[in-house]
Amino acid sequence: MKKIYTLAFGIVLSGSVAMAQTEKRLIQIKYGADETNITYQPDGKIRSYTQVDDAGTAQEETTTSTFTYTATQIVMKSMSSNTPTLQDTWTSTLKNGLIVKDLVNINGNADNYLFEYTYDTQRQLVGIKRTNSQSSSVTLVDITWHNGDITAVKTTQDGHLLSEERYEYDTANDNNAIRSFFSSISNQISFEALLPVGSLLAGAYGTPCRHLYTTCYEKVYSQPAPVQEEKSEERTFTRNAEGLITHVSQLLKGDPQSNEYDLIWTSVATHISANETTSSVPTEYYDLGGIRLPQPGRGLHIVRDGRGTVKKILQLF
């Protein structure tokens, strides 16, 4: 019986197989001839986000955004092929893992846009304050959540109500990547056709919405016409057998036809778990004085396995 326990103990120490874990990453979004390509760092954060618009025409434009990350700052730099000497810079300051302010500079202009963020106790984004260094105007965005999703957004400027939005959602449980790219949070964060997708995917704007929205309704108060709620956007999603969204159909208010997007995914190994080692290096045993032992003895001793891991082990038998 003692030999059986000792053999089992040896198997636990030295017998396992390296298992690779994988995750799905969105690498391309196609819209007709246009496309967006996404590359990632080894840790899964977005490295670059490249959009090609009006592909194959004289107006073709390629815009590349790159991201750098530290514990206290995320910087997005965007450059267009049409204006290669100009650069947009989006600098985010983090506190406790959340972005508390963004400083956005467009084309190197003298003025800067400052966005300041507030969160609730669940780390949900509930408020945005937007100002400009060359203006005294203040825009406030108030965000209401319910059951993990944004349900209403109210925007005011200098105390005057500009617009109200409300959202309806798909109830499917989609992965974090797609919820970062197609979320109602991204609608509130984007500015001047820029979207800090790297920060969104990293969770730096707080808790993501649980679901994807299917419909957005809006009331606009700044126009002379009587205020009434109108459907401003509608989306439908197509999923494959794995549950991944492979197609998005988007119909915007006033558009004669919907915009159709195809999504391309890839599988990436993200972690190696050493359940079993394939190393041929034998397990070694030492006493507490560092003297090598031919085999484990009774009591406390040191074990170094084939992976080089060193542990103190209490042998009972």
KEKE-3310 file (N, C-alpha, C; in steps of 0.2 Angstrom, whole numbers, plus 5000, padded with zeros to 4 digits):
npx = (5004:5010:5019:5010:5004:5016:5020:5009:5010:5022:5018:5009:5018:5027:5020:5012:5003:5006:4994:4986:4977:4964:4958:4945:4948:4944:4949:4946:4935:4924:4917:4909:4920:4928:4938:4942:4957:4964:4977:4985:4993:5004:4998:4985:4979:4975:4985:4986:4974:4967:4959:4952:4945:4934:4939:4949:4945:4948:4948:4952:4957:4968:4968:4977:4978:4987:4992:4998:5002:5002:5002:4996:4992:4985:4989:4983:4987:4983:4984:4982:4982:4980:4984:4998:5007:5000:4993:4982:4980:4976:4975:4974:4971:4973:4966:4966:4964:4954:4949:4950:4951:4952:4963:4962:4969:4967:4974:4986:4982:4980:4971:4964:4954:4945:4940:4931:4928:4915:4911:4901:4898:4899:4908:4903:4902:4895:4895:4900:4910:4913:4925:4933:4949:4949:4937:4923:4912:4902:4899:4888:4886:4874:4872:4862:4860:4853:4851:4864:4866:4866:4853:4848:4852:4857:4860:4867:4871:4879:4869:4858:4846:4851:4849:4841:4843:4838:4840:4838:4840:4849:4848:4857:4872:4887:4904:4918:4925:4917:4907:4914:4918:4905:4897:4885:4892:4903:4897:4896:4909:4916:4923:4924:4926:4935:4939:4943:4947:4956:4957:4944:4942:4952:4945:4946:4937:4928:4915:4909:4894:4882:4876:4873:4866:4851:4843:4842:4834:4830:4828:4829:4833:4838:4834:4822:4810:4795:4798:4801:4802:4812:4817:4834:4844:4846:4850:4854:4860:4870:4875:4888:4890:4897:4893:4898:4898:4896:4891:4884:4871:4866:4855:4853:4845:4837:4845:4844:4846:4853:4868:4881:4891:4904:4912:4928:4936:4949:4957:4967:4981:4982:4987:4997:4994:5002:4997:5002:5019:5030:5043:5059:5068:5073:5064:5071:5077:5080:5087:5083:5095:5101:5107:5107:5095:5093:5080:5063:5061:5054:5046:5050:5055:5065:5059:5063:5056:5054:5052:5059:5053:5053:5049:5044:5040:5030:5032:5022:5023)
npy = (4994:5006:5008:5010:5023:5031:5029:5035:5048:5052:5052:5063:5073:5073:5069:5075:5084:5097:5109:5119:5134:5143:5158:5167:5180:5195:5199:5205:5217:5218:5228:5229:5233:5240:5239:5234:5231:5222:5221:5212:5213:5201:5199:5200:5213:5227:5231:5238:5246:5247:5256:5255:5265:5269:5260:5256:5267:5284:5292:5284:5280:5276:5274:5272:5267:5266:5258:5261:5255:5258:5256:5268:5275:5276:5277:5282:5284:5291:5291:5297:5291:5301:5313:5312:5319:5324:5321:5313:5312:5303:5303:5294:5295:5284:5278:5267:5257:5262:5273:5290:5302:5309:5316:5324:5327:5334:5333:5340:5352:5368:5368:5358:5344:5339:5326:5320:5307:5298:5285:5272:5262:5250:5250:5255:5266:5282:5295:5309:5323:5335:5346:5361:5367:5380:5385:5390:5382:5368:5352:5339:5322:5311:5294:5280:5265:5248:5232:5228:5234:5249:5259:5272:5288:5305:5320:5336:5354:5367:5368:5366:5355:5344:5331:5315:5297:5280:5263:5246:5229:5214:5198:5188:5180:5187:5187:5197:5204:5207:5215:5226:5232:5235:5241:5251:5259:5263:5272:5283:5286:5288:5301:5313:5304:5295:5281:5274:5259:5250:5254:5252:5238:5233:5236:5248:5258:5255:5243:5233:5233:5221:5215:5216:5230:5232:5241:5259:5273:5290:5307:5323:5339:5351:5355:5364:5358:5350:5340:5323:5306:5296:5282:5279:5270:5253:5236:5220:5203:5190:5174:5161:5143:5142:5152:5164:5181:5184:5192:5208:5218:5234:5248:5264:5279:5288:5282:5274:5260:5246:5245:5233:5221:5210:5199:5193:5180:5173:5160:5160:5154:5157:5153:5142:5128:5118:5104:5091:5087:5085:5084:5076:5077:5071:5070:5077:5075:5082:5084:5095:5101:5103:5091:5079:5067:5049:5045:5050:5052:5049:5062:5080:5087:5093:5096:5096:5097:5091:5103:5112:5118:5121:5114:5113:5097:5087:5071:5058:5044)
npz = (5000:5004:4993:4982:4986:4985:4972:4966:4971:4964:4951:4952:4953:4942:4930:4918:4904:4893:4890:4878:4879:4871:4863:4854:4843:4835:4819:4807:4799:4786:4774:4761:4748:4757:4772:4789:4798:4812:4823:4836:4853:4861:4874:4871:4870:4859:4846:4834:4823:4808:4795:4779:4768:4755:4745:4731:4724:4718:4729:4739:4756:4769:4786:4801:4817:4832:4847:4864:4880:4897:4915:4920:4909:4892:4875:4860:4843:4828:4810:4794:4777:4768:4774:4778:4786:4797:4813:4824:4841:4855:4872:4886:4903:4917:4932:4946:4936:4928:4915:4918:4912:4896:4884:4869:4854:4838:4823:4827:4830:4839:4849:4862:4866:4881:4890:4903:4915:4925:4936:4943:4958:4953:4944:4932:4918:4920:4918:4908:4905:4894:4887:4879:4876:4870:4872:4882:4883:4890:4889:4895:4898:4903:4909:4910:4918:4917:4924:4919:4907:4896:4896:4894:4888:4891:4885:4888:4884:4891:4900:4893:4886:4874:4867:4869:4872:4870:4872:4865:4867:4861:4868:4868:4874:4871:4866:4874:4865:4854:4860:4864:4852:4846:4855:4865:4873:4866:4857:4865:4868:4856:4845:4833:4822:4828:4837:4852:4852:4857:4871:4875:4873:4882:4893:4900:4900:4910:4916:4903:4893:4895:4884:4866:4858:4849:4844:4843:4849:4847:4853:4848:4853:4848:4835:4825:4822:4829:4844:4844:4847:4838:4828:4827:4823:4818:4821:4816:4819:4814:4818:4819:4820:4832:4839:4837:4831:4814:4805:4803:4801:4798:4799:4797:4802:4789:4779:4763:4762:4771:4780:4777:4786:4787:4798:4803:4811:4822:4830:4844:4853:4870:4882:4891:4900:4912:4914:4912:4911:4897:4898:4898:4909:4924:4940:4954:4971:4987:5004:5018:5020:5007:5002:4989:4987:4983:4982:4987:5004:5020:5028:5028:5013:4998:4982:4965:4950:4932:4925:4931:4942:4960:4975:4992:5000:5010:5014:5018:5019)
capx = (5000:5014:5022:5005:5004:5022:5019:5004:5013:5027:5014:5007:5024:5031:5017:5007:5003:5005:4987:4985:4970:4963:4952:4943:4950:4941:4954:4944:4928:4923:4911:4910:4927:4932:4939:4946:4961:4966:4982:4985:4999:5004:4994:4978:4978:4975:4991:4984:4968:4968:4953:4953:4939:4933:4944:4949:4943:4953:4947:4954:4960:4969:4969:4980:4978:4991:4990:5003:4999:5005:4997:4993:4991:4985:4989:4981:4989:4980:4987:4978:4987:4979:4987:5003:5011:4996:4992:4978:4983:4971:4979:4970:4974:4970:4966:4963:4962:4949:4951:4947:4951:4955:4965:4961:4971:4966:4979:4991:4979:4982:4966:4963:4947:4946:4934:4932:4923:4914:4909:4897:4902:4900:4913:4900:4902:4888:4895:4905:4911:4917:4927:4938:4954:4948:4930:4920:4906:4903:4894:4888:4882:4872:4871:4858:4861:4848:4853:4870:4866:4864:4846:4846:4858:4854:4866:4866:4876:4878:4863:4852:4845:4852:4846:4840:4843:4837:4842:4835:4846:4849:4849:4862:4878:4892:4911:4920:4928:4912:4904:4919:4917:4898:4893:4882:4897:4907:4893:4897:4916:4919:4923:4928:4927:4940:4936:4949:4945:4961:4955:4937:4944:4955:4940:4948:4931:4923:4911:4906:4887:4881:4873:4873:4860:4848:4839:4843:4829:4833:4825:4834:4830:4841:4831:4816:4804:4793:4802:4798:4807:4813:4822:4840:4848:4843:4855:4853:4866:4871:4880:4889:4888:4901:4890:4902:4894:4900:4888:4880:4867:4865:4851:4853:4839:4838:4848:4840:4848:4857:4876:4882:4897:4906:4917:4932:4939:4954:4959:4974:4983:4983:4990:4999:4994:5006:4994:5007:5025:5033:5051:5063:5073:5070:5063:5076:5075:5085:5085:5083:5102:5103:5110:5103:5093:5091:5073:5060:5061:5049:5047:5050:5061:5064:5058:5064:5053:5057:5051:5063:5049:5056:5044:5045:5035:5030:5031:5019:5024)
capy = (5000:5012:5009:5013:5030:5034:5030:5041:5055:5053:5054:5070:5078:5073:5067:5080:5086:5104:5110:5126:5137:5147:5162:5170:5187:5198:5202:5209:5219:5220:5232:5229:5233:5243:5234:5236:5225:5223:5216:5211:5211:5194:5199:5201:5220:5229:5234:5242:5246:5250:5256:5257:5268:5270:5256:5255:5273:5290:5294:5279:5282:5272:5277:5268:5269:5262:5259:5259:5254:5257:5256:5274:5279:5273:5282:5281:5289:5290:5294:5295:5291:5307:5318:5309:5324:5326:5315:5313:5309:5302:5301:5292:5294:5279:5278:5261:5253:5265:5280:5296:5308:5309:5323:5323:5333:5333:5335:5344:5359:5371:5367:5351:5342:5336:5322:5318:5302:5296:5278:5270:5257:5244:5252:5257:5273:5285:5302:5312:5330:5337:5354:5362:5372:5386:5387:5389:5378:5362:5346:5334:5316:5307:5288:5276:5258:5243:5225:5227:5237:5256:5260:5279:5293:5312:5325:5343:5358:5373:5368:5365:5348:5343:5325:5309:5291:5274:5257:5240:5224:5207:5194:5183:5182:5187:5188:5204:5208:5210:5220:5232:5235:5236:5243:5257:5263:5266:5277:5289:5288:5290:5308:5315:5298:5292:5277:5271:5252:5247:5255:5248:5230:5232:5237:5254:5262:5251:5237:5233:5231:5213:5213:5221:5233:5230:5247:5265:5278:5297:5313:5329:5345:5357:5357:5368:5354:5347:5335:5317:5300:5292:5276:5282:5265:5246:5231:5213:5200:5183:5170:5154:5137:5143:5157:5170:5185:5184:5197:5213:5222:5241:5252:5271:5284:5292:5278:5270:5253:5244:5244:5226:5220:5203:5199:5188:5179:5168:5157:5161:5151:5162:5151:5135:5125:5112:5098:5086:5089:5081:5085:5070:5078:5067:5074:5077:5075:5085:5086:5102:5104:5103:5085:5076:5060:5045:5044:5053:5049:5051:5069:5086:5087:5098:5092:5100:5093:5092:5109:5116:5120:5119:5114:5109:5092:5083:5064:5054:5037)
capz = (5000:5004:4986:4978:4987:4983:4965:4964:4972:4959:4945:4953:4953:4936:4925:4915:4897:4892:4887:4876:4880:4865:4863:4848:4842:4829:4816:4801:4798:4779:4772:4753:4746:4762:4777:4795:4800:4819:4826:4844:4856:4864:4880:4869:4869:4852:4844:4828:4820:4801:4791:4772:4766:4747:4742:4724:4720:4719:4736:4744:4762:4775:4793:4805:4824:4836:4854:4868:4886:4904:4921:4921:4903:4886:4870:4853:4838:4822:4805:4788:4771:4764:4777:4782:4791:4803:4817:4829:4847:4860:4878:4892:4910:4921:4940:4948:4930:4924:4912:4922:4908:4889:4881:4862:4849:4831:4817:4829:4831:4845:4854:4864:4869:4887:4892:4910:4916:4932:4937:4949:4962:4949:4938:4926:4916:4921:4917:4904:4904:4888:4887:4874:4878:4867:4872:4888:4883:4893:4887:4900:4896:4909:4907:4915:4917:4920:4923:4916:4900:4896:4894:4892:4888:4891:4883:4888:4883:4894:4903:4888:4884:4867:4865:4873:4868:4873:4869:4866:4867:4860:4874:4868:4878:4866:4870:4876:4859:4850:4864:4864:4845:4844:4861:4866:4876:4860:4854:4869:4868:4849:4843:4826:4818:4831:4843:4856:4853:4862:4878:4876:4873:4888:4899:4903:4901:4915:4915:4897:4893:4895:4878:4860:4857:4842:4842:4846:4848:4849:4853:4846:4855:4845:4829:4826:4822:4836:4847:4844:4847:4831:4828:4823:4821:4820:4819:4816:4820:4812:4822:4817:4825:4838:4843:4835:4826:4808:4800:4806:4796:4801:4796:4800:4800:4783:4773:4759:4763:4776:4779:4779:4788:4788:4803:4802:4818:4822:4836:4846:4859:4875:4889:4892:4907:4913:4918:4912:4908:4893:4899:4900:4914:4930:4946:4959:4978:4992:5010:5019:5020:5001:5000:4985:4989:4978:4981:4992:5010:5025:5031:5024:5009:4993:4975:4959:4944:4926:4923:4935:4948:4966:4980:4998:5001:5016:5013:5024:5019)
cpx = (5004:5017:5017:5004:5010:5022:5014:5006:5018:5023:5011:5012:5026:5026:5011:5008:5002:4998:4987:4978:4970:4958:4951:4945:4947:4947:4952:4937:4928:4917:4912:4917:4931:4933:4943:4950:4964:4971:4982:4992:4999:4999:4986:4976:4979:4982:4990:4977:4968:4962:4955:4946:4939:4938:4943:4946:4949:4953:4949:4958:4962:4971:4971:4980:4982:4990:4996:5000:5004:5000:4993:4991:4990:4985:4988:4984:4987:4983:4983:4983:4986:4982:4993:5007:5007:4994:4987:4980:4977:4975:4974:4974:4970:4971:4963:4960:4957:4951:4947:4946:4954:4957:4966:4964:4970:4970:4984:4989:4981:4977:4965:4956:4949:4939:4935:4926:4922:4910:4905:4901:4903:4905:4909:4900:4895:4889:4901:4905:4915:4918:4932:4942:4953:4941:4928:4914:4908:4897:4894:4884:4881:4870:4867:4859:4855:4850:4859:4871:4864:4857:4844:4852:4855:4861:4863:4872:4875:4871:4857:4852:4846:4849:4845:4840:4841:4838:4838:4840:4844:4851:4854:4869:4884:4899:4913:4922:4922:4908:4908:4918:4910:4894:4890:4887:4901:4904:4895:4904:4918:4918:4927:4930:4933:4936:4942:4947:4950:4959:4948:4938:4947:4951:4942:4942:4925:4920:4908:4898:4887:4879:4874:4866:4858:4845:4841:4838:4832:4828:4830:4830:4833:4839:4824:4810:4802:4797:4798:4803:4806:4818:4828:4844:4845:4848:4852:4860:4865:4876:4881:4888:4892:4898:4893:4898:4899:4897:4884:4877:4864:4861:4851:4847:4841:4842:4843:4840:4852:4864:4877:4889:4899:4912:4921:4936:4944:4955:4966:4975:4985:4987:4992:4999:4997:5002:4999:5013:5027:5041:5054:5068:5069:5069:5069:5074:5081:5082:5085:5090:5105:5107:5105:5102:5091:5084:5070:5060:5055:5050:5047:5056:5060:5064:5059:5061:5056:5056:5055:5059:5052:5050:5047:5039:5036:5028:5028:5021:5031)
cpy = (5006:5013:5012:5021:5034:5035:5035:5047:5057:5055:5061:5075:5079:5071:5071:5082:5093:5105:5118:5128:5142:5152:5165:5177:5189:5201:5206:5211:5221:5223:5234:5229:5236:5237:5237:5230:5227:5218:5217:5210:5204:5194:5200:5208:5222:5233:5240:5241:5250:5250:5258:5259:5269:5267:5256:5262:5279:5293:5289:5282:5277:5275:5271:5271:5264:5263:5257:5260:5254:5257:5262:5278:5274:5278:5279:5286:5287:5294:5292:5296:5298:5313:5315:5313:5326:5320:5317:5309:5309:5299:5300:5292:5289:5280:5272:5257:5256:5272:5285:5302:5306:5316:5321:5329:5330:5336:5340:5351:5362:5370:5359:5350:5338:5332:5319:5313:5300:5289:5277:5265:5251:5245:5253:5264:5276:5292:5304:5319:5332:5345:5354:5368:5379:5389:5386:5385:5371:5358:5341:5328:5312:5300:5284:5269:5254:5236:5224:5231:5245:5256:5267:5283:5300:5316:5332:5347:5365:5374:5367:5358:5348:5336:5319:5303:5286:5268:5251:5235:5217:5203:5189:5185:5181:5189:5196:5208:5211:5215:5226:5235:5238:5238:5250:5262:5267:5272:5284:5291:5291:5298:5309:5309:5294:5287:5273:5263:5249:5248:5252:5241:5229:5233:5243:5259:5259:5245:5237:5231:5224:5211:5218:5224:5232:5237:5253:5270:5285:5302:5319:5335:5351:5359:5360:5364:5351:5341:5329:5311:5297:5287:5279:5276:5258:5241:5224:5209:5192:5180:5163:5149:5138:5148:5164:5174:5186:5189:5202:5217:5228:5245:5259:5275:5288:5288:5274:5263:5252:5244:5236:5225:5213:5203:5192:5186:5174:5166:5158:5158:5156:5160:5144:5133:5119:5107:5092:5088:5083:5081:5078:5071:5075:5072:5072:5078:5077:5085:5093:5105:5104:5097:5081:5069:5056:5044:5048:5049:5052:5058:5074:5086:5092:5094:5097:5095:5094:5098:5114:5120:5117:5119:5111:5104:5089:5076:5060:5047:5035)
cpz = (5000:4997:4982:4979:4985:4976:4962:4965:4967:4953:4946:4951:4946:4930:4923:4908:4896:4888:4885:4876:4874:4866:4856:4848:4835:4825:4810:4801:4790:4778:4765:4752:4752:4768:4783:4797:4807:4820:4833:4846:4859:4870:4878:4868:4862:4851:4839:4826:4814:4797:4784:4770:4758:4744:4735:4720:4721:4726:4741:4750:4767:4781:4798:4812:4828:4843:4858:4875:4892:4909:4922:4915:4897:4881:4863:4849:4832:4816:4798:4782:4767:4767:4781:4787:4797:4807:4823:4835:4853:4867:4883:4898:4914:4929:4942:4942:4926:4921:4915:4917:4901:4887:4873:4858:4842:4826:4820:4830:4838:4851:4856:4867:4875:4889:4899:4912:4924:4931:4943:4953:4959:4943:4932:4924:4916:4919:4913:4904:4899:4888:4881:4877:4875:4867:4880:4889:4886:4891:4892:4897:4902:4906:4912:4913:4920:4919:4918:4909:4901:4893:4891:4893:4887:4890:4884:4887:4886:4897:4899:4885:4876:4864:4870:4869:4873:4869:4870:4864:4864:4866:4874:4872:4873:4870:4870:4870:4855:4854:4865:4857:4844:4850:4861:4870:4871:4857:4858:4869:4862:4848:4837:4822:4821:4837:4846:4857:4857:4869:4879:4877:4880:4894:4903:4904:4906:4912:4908:4898:4892:4888:4872:4859:4849:4839:4846:4844:4851:4849:4853:4848:4851:4838:4830:4825:4829:4838:4847:4844:4840:4832:4824:4821:4823:4817:4820:4816:4818:4815:4819:4822:4832:4842:4842:4830:4820:4803:4804:4800:4800:4797:4800:4797:4793:4777:4769:4759:4768:4775:4781:4780:4790:4793:4803:4809:4817:4829:4838:4853:4864:4881:4888:4899:4907:4917:4918:4908:4903:4893:4901:4906:4920:4936:4951:4966:4982:4999:5012:5019:5013:4998:4995:4987:4983:4977:4987:4998:5014:5028:5026:5020:5003:4986:4970:4953:4938:4923:4926:4941:4954:4971:4987:4999:5007:5014:5019:5024:5017)
residu = (MET:LYS:LYS:ILE:TYR:THR:LEU:ALA:PHE:GLY:ILE:VAL:LEU:SER:GLY:SER:VAL:ALA:MET:ALA:GLN:THR:GLU:LYS:ARG:LEU:ILE:GLN:ILE:LYS:TYR:GLY:ALA:ASP:GLU:THR:ASN:ILE:THR:TYR:GLN:PRO:ASP:GLY:LYS:ILE:ARG:SER:TYR:THR:GLN:VAL:ASP:ASP:ALA:GLY:THR:ALA:GLN:GLU:GLU:THR:THR:THR:SER:THR:PHE:THR:TYR:THR:ALA:THR:GLN:ILE:VAL:MET:LYS:SER:MET:SER:SER:ASN:THR:PRO:THR:LEU:GLN:ASP:THR:TRP:THR:SER:THR:LEU:LYS:ASN:GLY:LEU:ILE:VAL:LYS:ASP:LEU:VAL:ASN:ILE:ASN:GLY:ASN:ALA:ASP:ASN:TYR:LEU:PHE:GLU:TYR:THR:TYR:ASP:THR:GLN:ARG:GLN:LEU:VAL:GLY:ILE:LYS:ARG:THR:ASN:SER:GLN:SER:SER:SER:VAL:THR:LEU:VAL:ASP:ILE:THR:TRP:HIS:ASN:GLY:ASP:ILE:THR:ALA:VAL:LYS:THR:THR:GLN:ASP:GLY:HIS:LEU:LEU:SER:GLU:GLU:ARG:TYR:GLU:TYR:ASP:THR:ALA:ASN:ASP:ASN:ASN:ALA:ILE:ARG:SER:PHE:PHE:SER:SER:ILE:SER:ASN:GLN:ILE:SER:PHE:GLU:ALA:LEU:LEU:PRO:VAL:GLY:SER:LEU:LEU:ALA:GLY:ALA:TYR:GLY:THR:PRO:CYS:ARG:HIS:LEU:TYR:THR:THR:CYS:TYR:GLU:LYS:VAL:TYR:SER:GLN:PRO:ALA:PRO:VAL:GLN:GLU:GLU:LYS:SER:GLU:GLU:ARG:THR:PHE:THR:ARG:ASN:ALA:GLU:GLY:LEU:ILE:THR:HIS:VAL:SER:GLN:LEU:LEU:LYS:GLY:ASP:PRO:GLN:SER:ASN:GLU:TYR:ASP:LEU:ILE:TRP:THR:SER:VAL:ALA:THR:HIS:ILE:SER:ALA:ASN:GLU:THR:THR:SER:SER:VAL:PRO:THR:GLU:TYR:TYR:ASP:LEU:GLY:GLY:ILE:ARG:LEU:PRO:GLN:PRO:GLY:ARG:GLY:LEU:HIS:ILE:VAL:ARG:ASP:GLY:ARG:GLY:THR:VAL:LYS:LYS:ILE:LEU:GLN:LEU:PHE)
# end
